[in-house]
Amino acid sequence: MMIPLKKVYHSKSGQLTLIFFLYEFIIQQLNIEMTEDEFIGSQADLTILEHIENEPDTTQASLAEKVGVAVGTVNWHVKRLVNKGFIKVQRAERKKLKYIITPEGIALRTRLMMNYIQTSMQLYRLVRTRSLEAISAIKNDGYHSIWIEGGGEVAEILKLTCIEQGILISDDHDHSVTFRVIGLKIFIVKKDRDEK
């Protein structure tokens, strides 16, 4: 049973005061448990924290442009970061807000950045391993040049690995061996040697 706070403050009964203190203690415990849950931030949170740290007078519209989402989405992220104590908001002018990243926010930004770096390195190692496996497979079949179909970071890692392994990268899309990059995967497409 919840007791309204006004009733407790106006009560002279020691029993109601005890209930109030128990109620307050339970709420404090719930607040402690809620703050102990680890905040799982996103790439958007990291971008917002970095931008706020660099430009405290930023607007939610400029944050939305930086993150690449709608202003309403940024508003949701900012409110969440404020509620968790990672950002403080001060009124700079009548309609202007100033965002201040707290020490907890700096710690979160650091943690998110470390997670981002670790994830990037894991993806790099995965792509590098797949590149080496594909190169090994074509070398075993006696091929020493390829054509790469696809783009992006995976294709760039594949190109660098090919150069490092002594595989020539052809500009001719009718080449007998093609490495087709789709997402994080590398497919080997071979034409018959007689076809060429």
N, C-alpha and C positions, 0 to 999 in steps of 0.2 A: 504494500500500500504506500503510495507516494503522498507526502504531506506538503501542502503548499508552503513555501518559505514564509509568506506573510503571517500565516497562522502560527508558525513556530516562533517567530520574533515577537508576536503579541501575546504569546502564551506565558503564563507565570509558572506553569507546571514543570517540574523537573523531569518528568517522564517524557514529555514532548521534546524537551531540549536534548535528552539522551537519544531519542529517535532521530532528531535532526542531525546530531553528530554522527550517528551510525549511517544515516543516509548520505551525509557529506563524505564520510570515509569510503563508502562503496563507490560513489561517483569519482572520487580521487583515484581509487584503484582502477576503475574502468578507464579513466583518462591515461593513467600510467601504462596500462596494458595496450591501449590504442596507440600510444606514442612509441612503444617498444616494437610494434610491428614494423618491419623494414619497408621503407618506401621503395617501390619499384618504379623507377623513373624510365622515361623513354628518350629517344633521340630528340624529340620535340622539346622535352624538358631541358635537356642539355643545351640545345640551341637557344632557348629562351633565357636560361641562366647566364650563358656566355654573353648574350646580347645585352641583358640588363646590367651585367657587371661592367661592360664597356660603355654603355649609354643608359644611365639611370633615368634620363628624361624621355626615354623612348615611349612610343604609343603602342597600343595593342594592334593598330593597323600596320605599323612598321614591323612589329613582331610577327604578325600573320604573314606578311610578305617574305620575311626572312625564313620562316619555318616552311612556308608554302602551303598553308592551310587557311581556312576561313577565320575571320575575326572572332566569331562565336567559339570556335575550337580553342583559340588562344586564350580567350576569356576563361574557359573551363580549366585549362592548364594553369593559368595564373592564379585563379581562385584556389585550386588544389594546392599549389605551392605556398600560397599565403596561409591557408588553413593548417598546413603542416609546419609552418614556421621557417620556411626556406627563403621567403621574400617578405619584406615589409612594404607597405604602401603609405606614402605621405602625400598630402595635398600640397602641391607646389603653388598653384594658382587656383582661381575659381573652378576652371574646368580641366586643369592640368594635374596629372598625377606623377609622382616620382617613385620609382621602384628602387628598393634597396635590398641587395642580397645580404642575407645574414651569415654569420659564421657557419651555421648549419647548412645554409645554401651553398657556401663555398665547399664544404666537405662533400655535399651531395654532388656538386659539379665535378669535383675531383674523382669521386667514385664512379660516376657515369662515364667520365672520360676514360678512366682505366678500363671499364667494361667494354667501351667502344674499341679501344686499342686491342684488348685481348680478343674480342670477336673478330676484328679485322685481321689480326695475325692468324687466327684459326682458319678463316676463310682463305687467306693467302696460302697457308700450308696445304689446305685441301686442294686448291686449284693447282698449286705447284706439283703436288703428288700426282694428280690426274694428268698433268702435262707430261711429266716424266714417264708415266706409264704408257701414254699414247706414243711418245717419241720412241720409247724402247720397243714397242710393238712394230712400228714401221721400220726401224733400224734392223730388227730381226728379219723382216721381209725384204731387206736390201734397198730400201728407199732412203734417199738423202736430201730430198727437197719436197716441200709441201705447199699447199695454198690454204690460207685460213679464211673461213667463211664465218662472219659474225663480228661483233664489235664489243666495246666496253672493256672494263677492267680485266675480265677473265681472258679475253683475246689478247690484251696487252701482256699479261703475265705469260700466256702461252707463247707469244712472239719472243719475249725475252729469254724464255727457257729454251726455245728452239735455237736461237742464236748462240746461247751458251753451250748447247749440246752439239753444235756444228751442223745443224739442219738449215738448209737454204729455204728462204721464204720466197715463193714465186709470186709474180703479179698476174700470172696466167690462170684464170679460173677454170680452164680446161685441163688443169694439171691432173696427173694420175692419182695423187693422194690429196685428199682434202680433210682438214680438221674442221669440223662443224661445231661451233660454239653455241650452245643453247642453255641459257641460264648459267649454272655452275658446272654443267656437263660438257665434255668434249667427246664428240663422236668421230670415228675414223671412217671416211667414205673412200673406197678404192675403186678405180676403174680398171678394167682388164688392160694389161699392157698391150694387147693386140688392138684394142679399141683406139688407142692414140695413134 
